[in-house]
Amino acid sequence: MTFEEHVTRALDSIPPDLARRMENVAIVVEDENPDEPDLLGLFEGGGDYMPDKVTIYRLPLEADFPDPAELEREIRITVLHELGHYFGMDEDRLGRLGYE
């Protein structure tokens, strides 16, 4: 399974009632964040005229989790963590929910 397929699978796991509430958000995969190469994912609010953006960083995830099953699990956690920010959750709440 490709990295992008893992991300798609994570997105498909979102409960339908939450997925329907997602509007004007782009989910993208990039190799790494140029400013923070160890960053696994990033949520960026788009403001009034731009879509919100969730970026999932492939290289640090693949480096930290070489086992395919672990990688899939961590991609899912990262996707859901960043979407938690989209829905207004802070780091503390996400940590309590197990999405650190």
N, CA and C atoms as a LAMMPS dump frame, in Angstrom:
ITEM: TIMESTEP
0
ITEM: NUMBER OF ATOMS
300
ITEM: BOX BOUNDS ff ff ff
-5.0000000000000000e+02 5.0000000000000000e+02
-5.0000000000000000e+02 5.0000000000000000e+02
-5.0000000000000000e+02 5.0000000000000000e+02
ITEM: ATOMS id mol type element x y z
1 1 1 N 0.85 -1.178 0
2 1 2 C 0 0 0
3 1 3 C 0.894 1.238 0
4 2 1 N 0.553 2.22 -0.816
5 2 2 C 1.349 3.441 -0.871
6 2 3 C 1.018 4.341 0.325
7 3 1 N 1.882 5.306 0.556
8 3 2 C 1.667 6.264 1.638
9 3 3 C 0.334 6.984 1.451
10 4 1 N 0.077 7.427 0.233
11 4 2 C -1.158 8.147 -0.071
12 4 3 C -2.384 7.272 0.175
13 5 1 N -2.268 5.979 -0.109
14 5 2 C -3.383 5.068 0.152
15 5 3 C -3.64 4.944 1.652
16 6 1 N -2.576 4.967 2.452
17 6 2 C -2.746 4.958 3.914
18 6 3 C -3.502 6.211 4.367
19 7 1 N -3.149 7.362 3.79
20 7 2 C -3.825 8.62 4.14
21 7 3 C -5.296 8.535 3.746
22 8 1 N -5.576 8.031 2.562
23 8 2 C -6.962 7.879 2.105
24 8 3 C -7.73 6.95 3.028
25 9 1 N -7.096 5.874 3.436
26 9 2 C -7.734 4.928 4.343
27 9 3 C -8.059 5.596 5.681
28 10 1 N -7.13 6.424 6.176
29 10 2 C -7.376 7.16 7.424
30 10 3 C -8.567 8.103 7.253
31 11 1 N -8.633 8.792 6.124
32 11 2 C -9.756 9.701 5.869
33 11 3 C -11.074 8.935 5.767
34 12 1 N -11.018 7.755 5.174
35 12 2 C -12.222 6.933 5.051
36 12 3 C -12.72 6.442 6.408
37 13 1 N -11.852 6.452 7.427
38 13 2 C -12.246 5.974 8.752
39 13 3 C -12.977 7.04 9.575
40 14 1 N -13.044 8.255 9.052
41 14 2 C -13.728 9.341 9.768
42 14 3 C -15.229 9.049 9.785
43 15 1 N -15.857 9.147 10.938
44 15 2 C -17.31 8.911 10.985
45 15 3 C -18.044 9.835 9.999
46 16 1 N -19.047 9.301 9.31
47 16 2 C -19.742 10.085 8.277
48 16 3 C -20.294 11.421 8.765
49 17 1 N -20.784 11.485 10.011
50 17 2 C -21.328 12.751 10.497
51 17 3 C -20.251 13.827 10.61
52 18 1 N -19.022 13.436 10.95
53 18 2 C -17.912 14.402 10.976
54 18 3 C -17.45 14.738 9.562
55 19 1 N -17.35 13.735 8.717
56 19 2 C -16.892 13.955 7.337
57 19 3 C -17.81 14.947 6.628
58 20 1 N -19.102 14.878 6.882
59 20 2 C -20.048 15.804 6.244
60 20 3 C -19.828 17.241 6.703
61 21 1 N -19.248 17.421 7.888
62 21 2 C -19.009 18.771 8.418
63 21 3 C -17.71 19.389 7.907
64 22 1 N -16.921 18.617 7.202
65 22 2 C -15.653 19.142 6.672
66 22 3 C -15.934 19.909 5.386
67 23 1 N -15.632 21.193 5.416
68 23 2 C -15.847 22.046 4.254
69 23 3 C -14.6 22.872 3.993
70 24 1 N -14.255 23.001 2.746
71 24 2 C -13.179 23.885 2.325
72 24 3 C -11.857 23.564 3.036
73 25 1 N -11.515 22.275 3.058
74 25 2 C -10.249 21.833 3.651
75 25 3 C -9.539 20.936 2.642
76 26 1 N -8.279 21.214 2.42
77 26 2 C -7.447 20.407 1.522
78 26 3 C -6.555 19.506 2.366
79 27 1 N -6.478 18.237 1.984
80 27 2 C -5.584 17.28 2.643
81 27 3 C -4.497 16.953 1.637
82 28 1 N -3.236 17.238 1.994
83 28 2 C -2.131 17.016 1.068
84 28 3 C -1.02 16.225 1.743
85 29 1 N -0.239 15.543 0.907
86 29 2 C 0.943 14.82 1.371
87 29 3 C 2.159 15.517 0.786
88 30 1 N 3.118 15.815 1.64
89 30 2 C 4.399 16.376 1.204
90 30 3 C 5.515 15.55 1.837
91 31 1 N 6.713 15.645 1.273
92 31 2 C 7.836 14.875 1.802
93 31 3 C 8.17 15.272 3.24
94 32 1 N 8.397 16.563 3.471
95 32 2 C 8.708 17.035 4.82
96 32 3 C 8.501 18.527 4.905
97 33 1 N 8.4 19.026 6.117
98 33 2 C 8.274 20.459 6.352
99 33 3 C 9.67 21.065 6.299
100 34 1 N 9.914 22.045 5.427
101 34 2 C 11.267 22.597 5.295
102 34 3 C 11.778 23.29 6.564
103 35 1 N 10.87 23.825 7.371
104 35 2 C 11.279 24.51 8.599
105 35 3 C 11.421 23.567 9.79
106 36 1 N 10.648 22.48 9.79
107 36 2 C 10.676 21.496 10.881
108 36 3 C 10.644 20.094 10.273
109 37 1 N 11.794 19.567 9.85
110 37 2 C 11.818 18.292 9.144
111 37 3 C 11.303 17.088 9.939
112 38 1 N 11.199 17.195 11.263
113 38 2 C 10.687 16.083 12.072
114 38 3 C 9.176 16.144 12.278
115 39 1 N 8.54 17.194 11.789
116 39 2 C 7.105 17.371 11.958
117 39 3 C 6.351 16.313 11.16
118 40 1 N 5.353 15.681 11.784
119 40 2 C 4.584 14.616 11.126
120 40 3 C 3.394 15.159 10.348
121 41 1 N 2.781 16.219 10.852
122 41 2 C 1.619 16.797 10.193
123 41 3 C 1.431 18.23 10.631
124 42 1 N 0.617 18.964 9.861
125 42 2 C 0.399 20.38 10.161
126 42 3 C -0.986 20.793 9.687
127 43 1 N -1.716 21.512 10.561
128 43 2 C -2.981 22.127 10.185
129 43 3 C -2.737 23.616 10.021
130 44 1 N -3.216 24.167 8.915
131 44 2 C -3.116 25.606 8.672
132 44 3 C -4.504 26.128 8.325
133 45 1 N -4.98 27.054 9.155
134 45 2 C -6.264 27.69 8.867
135 45 3 C -6.118 28.633 7.692
136 46 1 N -7.039 28.553 6.764
137 46 2 C -6.92 29.319 5.531
138 46 3 C -7.413 30.748 5.607
139 47 1 N -8.194 31.069 6.579
140 47 2 C -8.737 32.42 6.645
141 47 3 C -10.021 32.532 5.83
142 48 1 N -10.391 33.763 5.534
143 48 2 C -11.684 34.018 4.902
144 48 3 C -11.802 33.497 3.471
145 49 1 N -10.742 33.595 2.682
146 49 2 C -10.871 33.302 1.257
147 49 3 C -10.049 32.114 0.777
148 50 1 N -9.37 31.462 1.689
149 50 2 C -8.532 30.32 1.318
150 50 3 C -9.015 29.086 2.076
151 51 1 N -8.845 27.912 1.48
152 51 2 C -9.235 26.701 2.22
153 51 3 C -8.271 26.433 3.366
154 52 1 N -8.776 25.761 4.388
155 52 2 C -7.891 25.244 5.418
156 52 3 C -7.061 24.14 4.78
157 53 1 N -5.911 23.843 5.385
158 53 2 C -5.012 22.847 4.801
159 53 3 C -4.459 21.94 5.886
160 54 1 N -4.514 20.64 5.623
161 54 2 C -3.875 19.636 6.468
162 54 3 C -2.787 18.998 5.63
163 55 1 N -1.558 19.076 6.118
164 55 2 C -0.431 18.464 5.423
165 55 3 C 0.083 17.308 6.259
166 56 1 N 0.285 16.164 5.604
167 56 2 C 0.854 14.981 6.235
168 56 3 C 2.239 14.786 5.619
169 57 1 N 3.261 14.673 6.46
170 57 2 C 4.649 14.611 5.988
171 57 3 C 5.146 13.164 5.941
172 58 1 N 5.414 12.713 4.74
173 58 2 C 5.758 11.326 4.46
174 58 3 C 7.096 10.886 5.059
175 59 1 N 8.172 11.628 4.801
176 59 2 C 9.514 11.174 5.181
177 59 3 C 9.687 10.95 6.684
178 60 1 N 9.275 11.874 7.554
179 60 2 C 9.463 11.599 8.988
180 60 3 C 8.603 10.438 9.485
181 61 1 N 7.404 10.286 8.937
182 61 2 C 6.577 9.157 9.347
183 61 3 C 7.21 7.837 8.919
184 62 1 N 7.68 7.766 7.689
185 62 2 C 8.317 6.534 7.212
186 62 3 C 9.608 6.24 7.976
187 63 1 N 10.351 7.279 8.346
188 63 2 C 11.602 7.081 9.087
189 63 3 C 11.332 6.604 10.517
190 64 1 N 10.319 7.179 11.155
191 64 2 C 10.018 6.841 12.551
192 64 3 C 9.293 5.502 12.699
193 65 1 N 8.589 5.079 11.647
194 65 2 C 7.749 3.881 11.738
195 65 3 C 7.97 2.983 10.522
196 66 1 N 9.094 2.256 10.502
197 66 2 C 9.408 1.424 9.332
198 66 3 C 8.504 0.195 9.188
199 67 1 N 7.892 -0.265 10.291
200 67 2 C 6.983 -1.401 10.217
201 67 3 C 5.676 -0.95 9.538
202 68 1 N 5.223 -1.649 8.482
203 68 2 C 4.033 -1.218 7.742
204 68 3 C 2.777 -1.06 8.602
205 69 1 N 2.555 -1.951 9.542
206 69 2 C 1.362 -1.852 10.39
207 69 3 C 1.454 -0.635 11.312
208 70 1 N 2.631 -0.413 11.871
209 70 2 C 2.842 0.774 12.719
210 70 3 C 2.702 2.051 11.912
211 71 1 N 3.253 2.048 10.692
212 71 2 C 3.166 3.226 9.829
213 71 3 C 1.707 3.559 9.546
214 72 1 N 0.914 2.567 9.198
215 72 2 C -0.501 2.825 8.922
216 72 3 C -1.195 3.407 10.148
217 73 1 N -0.9 2.854 11.32
218 73 2 C -1.497 3.342 12.57
219 73 3 C -1.103 4.795 12.83
220 74 1 N 0.166 5.11 12.647
221 74 2 C 0.641 6.469 12.935
222 74 3 C 0.149 7.484 11.9
223 75 1 N -0.004 7.049 10.665
224 75 2 C -0.591 7.944 9.657
225 75 3 C -2.022 8.277 10.065
226 76 1 N -2.765 7.266 10.488
227 76 2 C -4.146 7.496 10.914
228 76 3 C -4.193 8.458 12.097
229 77 1 N -3.349 8.224 13.09
230 77 2 C -3.303 9.125 14.248
231 77 3 C -2.957 10.542 13.817
232 78 1 N -1.985 10.689 12.92
233 78 2 C -1.573 12.02 12.462
234 78 3 C -2.69 12.718 11.702
235 79 1 N -3.343 11.999 10.805
236 79 2 C -4.462 12.582 10.047
237 79 3 C -5.558 13.029 11.007
238 80 1 N -5.943 12.161 11.923
239 80 2 C -7.019 12.506 12.855
240 80 3 C -6.61 13.626 13.81
241 81 1 N -5.339 13.654 14.204
242 81 2 C -4.83 14.737 15.052
243 81 3 C -4.997 16.082 14.344
244 82 1 N -4.526 16.15 13.098
245 82 2 C -4.596 17.427 12.369
246 82 3 C -6.039 17.823 12.072
247 83 1 N -6.897 16.848 11.778
248 83 2 C -8.309 17.173 11.575
249 83 3 C -8.964 17.604 12.882
250 84 1 N -8.461 17.111 14
251 84 2 C -8.938 17.591 15.294
252 84 3 C -8.715 19.089 15.43
253 85 1 N -7.571 19.567 14.959
254 85 2 C -7.321 21.015 14.966
255 85 3 C -8.331 21.731 14.07
256 86 1 N -8.639 21.14 12.93
257 86 2 C -9.643 21.72 12.026
258 86 3 C -10.968 21.915 12.77
259 87 1 N -11.306 20.947 13.618
260 87 2 C -12.554 21.02 14.379
261 87 3 C -12.409 21.805 15.685
262 88 1 N -11.255 22.444 15.888
263 88 2 C -11.084 23.349 17.017
264 88 3 C -10.48 22.749 18.275
265 89 1 N -9.969 21.547 18.204
266 89 2 C -9.373 20.927 19.39
267 89 3 C -7.934 21.386 19.577
268 90 1 N -7.54 21.589 20.835
269 90 2 C -6.162 21.966 21.116
270 90 3 C -5.32 20.723 21.417
271 91 1 N -4.024 20.915 21.582
272 91 2 C -3.09 19.8 21.803
273 91 3 C -3.446 18.99 23.052
274 92 1 N -3.84 19.666 24.128
275 92 2 C -4.177 18.957 25.365
276 92 3 C -5.356 18.011 25.155
277 93 1 N -6.381 18.499 24.515
278 93 2 C -7.576 17.661 24.279
279 93 3 C -7.222 16.48 23.367
280 94 1 N -6.468 16.747 22.307
281 94 2 C -6.075 15.667 21.406
282 94 3 C -5.237 14.619 22.128
283 95 1 N -4.36 15.058 23.024
284 95 2 C -3.559 14.133 23.813
285 95 3 C -4.42 13.269 24.715
286 96 1 N -5.413 13.876 25.363
287 96 2 C -6.304 13.106 26.226
288 96 3 C -7.11 12.08 25.436
289 97 1 N -7.378 12.38 24.168
290 97 2 C -8.125 11.452 23.313
291 97 3 C -7.231 10.388 22.682
292 98 1 N -5.91 10.501 22.899
293 98 2 C -4.984 9.507 22.358
294 98 3 C -4.435 9.846 20.982
295 99 1 N -4.587 11.083 20.564
296 99 2 C -4.095 11.513 19.249
297 99 3 C -2.918 12.47 19.395
298 100 1 N -1.885 11.998 20.066
299 100 2 C -0.691 12.831 20.288
300 100 3 C 0.209 12.782 19.096
